[in-house]
């Protein structure tokens, strides 16, 4: 079985695949100082709840945008899972797609995995909208080439900035509001954040497609993507596992090589 690890700025996701079947997946808050010993105790217990055993894992792949976390994640794989992990972005790793940007080495590993997963799952050109710490728009052509995209501040970053920069506005969690016009301060803030991001998505998707010159399939993913399911016709599919499936495909390609 394969353990795929995607370490982002806010959360780190672990997913176990038995072939193409997702056998279990879990999230933990990203902490660059968390040790391999801490990871394995947490992971072993959660895997047991799913009827899985860490001894059955014989391959691992890691994508991370937090370089400081890589040492402990690699050690987890080496010391406790007894396998050397593939690390997306390291020399010699074959993605199976072209990276058509000015500085390919600067592209986040999660965005590359999104491109691979999006190309495999959806025919034709694709936009993957990833709602995470940042909200990213990853543009993939019909041949699977990653063409770049857009990076915007994530929803939680905007919420925190709104609270920190104002004297009277409270800290809040985002919930889909029932109306656009807020009848109190909290409702007005929630509307501004939620519908503001819907407007952001709709506007950027429209501009990307106009620049690309063809209709594109738009797929949302990331921890906050379910908030926007059904809120806009600009998003065609909600696919929470697209990044991890991309990692599975990258591992499979490199294992064959």
Secondary structure, 3 states (H helix, E strand, C coil): CEEEEEECCCEEEEEEEECCEEEEEEEEECCCCCCHHHHHHHHHHHHHHCCCCHHHCCEEEEEECCHHHHHHHHHHHHHHCCCCCEECCCCCCCCCCCECCCCHHHCCHHHHHHHHHHHHHCCCCEEEEEECCEEEEEEECCCCCEEEEEEEECHHHHHHHHHHCCCCCCCCCCCCCCCCCCCCHHHHHHHHHHHHHHHHHHHHHHHHHHHHCCCCEEEEECCCHHHHCCCCCCCCEECCCHHHHHHHHHHHHHHHC
